[in-house]
Amino acid sequence: ANLATLRDAYSSMFSHVSAIKPKLDHFFDNVMGMVDDDKLKNARLALLSRIKNIADRVADFTHL
């Protein structure tokens, strides 16, 4: 692929990741992940794990 195509694809991926930021902010501000209900806690942790796995394919966000 040429450089312009790669740049456009990368830009598109960042756009999709940034689009979920308000929802992630809401989640972290309003949802307690570590709850007593194991089924609910595991579902919430699995959701966060899936989001992290997707984001890791785009960039290393640990340095931001």
N, CA and C atoms as an extended XYZ file, in Angstrom:
192
Properties=species:S:1:pos:R:3:atomname:S:1:resname:S:1:resid:I:1 pbc="F F F"
N         0.846       -1.189        0.000 N   ALA     1
C         0.000        0.000        0.000 CA  ALA     1
C         0.881        1.238        0.000 C   ALA     1
N         0.377        2.284       -0.583 N   ASN     2
C         1.181        3.501       -0.612 CA  ASN     2
C         1.018        4.282        0.681 C   ASN     2
N         1.864        5.268        0.863 N   LEU     3
C         1.901        6.034        2.110 CA  LEU     3
C         0.581        6.746        2.384 C   LEU     3
N        -0.039        7.313        1.364 N   ALA     4
C        -1.310        8.021        1.552 CA  ALA     4
C        -2.402        7.067        2.027 C   ALA     4
N        -2.423        5.862        1.486 N   THR     5
C        -3.418        4.868        1.887 CA  THR     5
C        -3.212        4.461        3.342 C   THR     5
N        -1.962        4.227        3.718 N   LEU     6
C        -1.666        3.862        5.109 CA  LEU     6
C        -2.018        4.999        6.057 C   LEU     6
N        -1.687        6.225        5.674 N   ARG     7
C        -1.988        7.383        6.518 CA  ARG     7
C        -3.499        7.518        6.704 C   ARG     7
N        -4.259        7.333        5.617 N   ASP     8
C        -5.716        7.432        5.711 CA  ASP     8
C        -6.293        6.328        6.586 C   ASP     8
N        -5.775        5.129        6.464 N   ALA     9
C        -6.253        4.011        7.279 CA  ALA     9
C        -5.955        4.252        8.756 C   ALA     9
N        -4.754        4.736        9.050 N   TYR    10
C        -4.362        5.002       10.430 CA  TYR    10
C        -5.215        6.133       11.005 C   TYR    10
N        -5.447        7.161       10.207 N   SER    11
C        -6.284        8.274       10.636 CA  SER    11
C        -7.698        7.796       10.939 C   SER    11
N        -8.206        6.912       10.109 N   SER    12
C        -9.544        6.359       10.321 CA  SER    12
C        -9.612        5.555       11.617 C   SER    12
N        -8.584        4.756       11.880 N   MET    13
C        -8.566        3.971       13.119 CA  MET    13
C        -8.548        4.887       14.330 C   MET    13
N        -7.727        5.949       14.308 N   PHE    14
C        -7.685        6.887       15.426 CA  PHE    14
C        -9.030        7.576       15.606 C   PHE    14
N        -9.682        7.882       14.518 N   SER    15
C       -10.985        8.519       14.585 CA  SER    15
C       -11.991        7.617       15.295 C   SER    15
N       -11.959        6.332       14.973 N   HIS    16
C       -12.870        5.385       15.620 CA  HIS    16
C       -12.554        5.235       17.107 C   HIS    16
N       -11.281        5.177       17.433 N   VAL    17
C       -10.893        5.051       18.848 CA  VAL    17
C       -11.310        6.297       19.614 C   VAL    17
N       -11.056        7.474       19.053 N   SER    18
C       -11.400        8.706       19.759 CA  SER    18
C       -12.911        8.900       19.878 C   SER    18
N       -13.669        8.297       18.975 N   ALA    19
C       -15.124        8.430       19.031 CA  ALA    19
C       -15.717        7.766       20.272 C   ALA    19
N       -15.038        6.768       20.813 N   ILE    20
C       -15.584        6.102       22.003 CA  ILE    20
C       -15.121        6.754       23.302 C   ILE    20
N       -14.234        7.755       23.215 N   LYS    21
C       -13.718        8.387       24.426 CA  LYS    21
C       -14.821        8.902       25.359 C   LYS    21
N       -15.827        9.622       24.863 N   PRO    22
C       -16.877       10.074       25.795 CA  PRO    22
C       -17.576        8.916       26.511 C   PRO    22
N       -17.783        7.824       25.814 N   LYS    23
C       -18.427        6.664       26.440 CA  LYS    23
C       -17.507        6.024       27.478 C   LYS    23
N       -16.223        5.963       27.182 N   LEU    24
C       -15.269        5.432       28.161 CA  LEU    24
C       -15.181        6.347       29.378 C   LEU    24
N       -15.143        7.652       29.143 N   ASP    25
C       -15.126        8.595       30.265 CA  ASP    25
C       -16.358        8.404       31.149 C   ASP    25
N       -17.507        8.252       30.522 N   HIS    26
C       -18.748        8.028       31.280 CA  HIS    26
C       -18.654        6.730       32.081 C   HIS    26
N       -18.143        5.688       31.449 N   PHE    27
C       -17.996        4.398       32.121 CA  PHE    27
C       -17.132        4.551       33.371 C   PHE    27
N       -15.951        5.156       33.211 N   PHE    28
C       -15.041        5.266       34.349 CA  PHE    28
C       -15.546        6.223       35.423 C   PHE    28
N       -16.337        7.206       35.022 N   ASP    29
C       -16.886        8.152       36.000 CA  ASP    29
C       -18.093        7.606       36.743 C   ASP    29
N       -18.828        6.658       36.137 N   ASN    30
C       -20.123        6.271       36.695 CA  ASN    30
C       -20.314        4.788       36.976 C   ASN    30
N       -19.381        3.951       36.570 N   VAL    31
C       -19.563        2.512       36.736 CA  VAL    31
C       -18.433        1.960       37.609 C   VAL    31
N       -18.812        1.262       38.652 N   MET    32
C       -17.826        0.622       39.522 CA  MET    32
C       -17.513       -0.747       38.936 C   MET    32
N       -16.264       -0.961       38.573 N   GLY    33
C       -15.871       -2.233       37.972 CA  GLY    33
C       -15.770       -3.363       38.976 C   GLY    33
N       -15.179       -3.072       40.106 N   MET    34
C       -14.941       -4.108       41.111 CA  MET    34
C       -16.111       -4.154       42.091 C   MET    34
N       -17.127       -4.910       41.718 N   VAL    35
C       -18.327       -5.052       42.540 CA  VAL    35
C       -18.373       -6.449       43.147 C   VAL    35
N       -19.250       -6.640       44.117 N   ASP    36
C       -19.364       -7.939       44.794 CA  ASP    36
C       -19.926       -9.035       43.892 C   ASP    36
N       -20.777       -8.654       42.949 N   ASP    37
C       -21.398       -9.614       42.040 CA  ASP    37
C       -20.341      -10.085       41.028 C   ASP    37
N       -19.861      -11.308       41.192 N   ASP    38
C       -18.772      -11.825       40.346 CA  ASP    38
C       -19.120      -11.843       38.866 C   ASP    38
N       -20.353      -12.192       38.540 N   LYS    39
C       -20.757      -12.243       37.132 CA  LYS    39
C       -20.690      -10.842       36.508 C   LYS    39
N       -21.196       -9.853       37.216 N   LEU    40
C       -21.176       -8.478       36.734 CA  LEU    40
C       -19.741       -7.951       36.669 C   LEU    40
N       -18.966       -8.213       37.702 N   LYS    41
C       -17.569       -7.767       37.730 CA  LYS    41
C       -16.792       -8.375       36.562 C   LYS    41
N       -16.951       -9.664       36.331 N   ASN    42
C       -16.227      -10.326       35.237 CA  ASN    42
C       -16.661       -9.793       33.872 C   ASN    42
N       -17.933       -9.486       33.720 N   ALA    43
C       -18.421       -8.925       32.452 CA  ALA    43
C       -17.812       -7.551       32.205 C   ALA    43
N       -17.744       -6.737       33.247 N   ARG    44
C       -17.165       -5.399       33.104 CA  ARG    44
C       -15.669       -5.473       32.824 C   ARG    44
N       -14.972       -6.355       33.503 N   LEU    45
C       -13.538       -6.511       33.255 CA  LEU    45
C       -13.267       -7.069       31.859 C   LEU    45
N       -14.123       -7.966       31.400 N   ALA    46
C       -13.977       -8.512       30.043 CA  ALA    46
C       -14.198       -7.411       29.004 C   ALA    46
N       -15.179       -6.550       29.244 N   LEU    47
C       -15.431       -5.433       28.339 CA  LEU    47
C       -14.203       -4.534       28.250 C   LEU    47
N       -13.631       -4.187       29.386 N   LEU    48
C       -12.435       -3.340       29.388 CA  LEU    48
C       -11.261       -4.030       28.703 C   LEU    48
N       -11.140       -5.312       28.885 N   SER    49
C       -10.066       -6.062       28.242 CA  SER    49
C       -10.217       -6.037       26.720 C   SER    49
N       -11.437       -6.194       26.249 N   ARG    50
C       -11.686       -6.151       24.790 CA  ARG    50
C       -11.357       -4.782       24.226 C   ARG    50
N       -11.748       -3.726       24.942 N   ILE    51
C       -11.444       -2.368       24.489 CA  ILE    51
C        -9.940       -2.150       24.436 C   ILE    51
N        -9.228       -2.612       25.455 N   LYS    52
C        -7.777       -2.469       25.483 CA  LYS    52
C        -7.129       -3.223       24.325 C   LYS    52
N        -7.595       -4.430       24.050 N   ASN    53
C        -7.034       -5.215       22.950 CA  ASN    53
C        -7.218       -4.514       21.609 C   ASN    53
N        -8.365       -3.899       21.418 N   ILE    54
C        -8.611       -3.154       20.177 CA  ILE    54
C        -7.700       -1.934       20.107 C   ILE    54
N        -7.617       -1.199       21.187 N   ALA    55
C        -6.782        0.005       21.207 CA  ALA    55
C        -5.307       -0.342       21.009 C   ALA    55
N        -4.864       -1.464       21.551 N   ASP    56
C        -3.459       -1.868       21.406 CA  ASP    56
C        -3.087       -2.141       19.956 C   ASP    56
N        -4.065       -2.478       19.135 N   ARG    57
C        -3.783       -2.713       17.716 CA  ARG    57
C        -3.555       -1.404       16.966 C   ARG    57
N        -4.017       -0.314       17.555 N   VAL    58
C        -3.887        1.000       16.901 CA  VAL    58
C        -2.576        1.669       17.306 C   VAL    58
N        -2.306        1.705       18.604 N   ALA    59
C        -1.112        2.409       19.086 CA  ALA    59
C        -0.814        1.988       20.518 C   ALA    59
N         0.363        2.336       20.971 N   ASP    60
C         0.756        2.110       22.360 CA  ASP    60
C         0.363        3.348       23.159 C   ASP    60
N        -0.814        3.283       23.776 N   PHE    61
C        -1.354        4.434       24.500 CA  PHE    61
C        -0.754        4.593       25.895 C   PHE    61
N         0.122        3.706       26.308 N   THR    62
C         0.725        3.830       27.635 CA  THR    62
C         1.666        5.018       27.723 C   THR    62
N         2.095        5.539       26.587 N   HIS    63
C         3.038        6.651       26.578 CA  HIS    63
C         2.371        7.990       26.355 C   HIS    63
N         1.047        8.015       26.338 N   LEU    64
C         0.338        9.291       26.131 CA  LEU    64
C         0.017        9.942       27.443 C   LEU    64
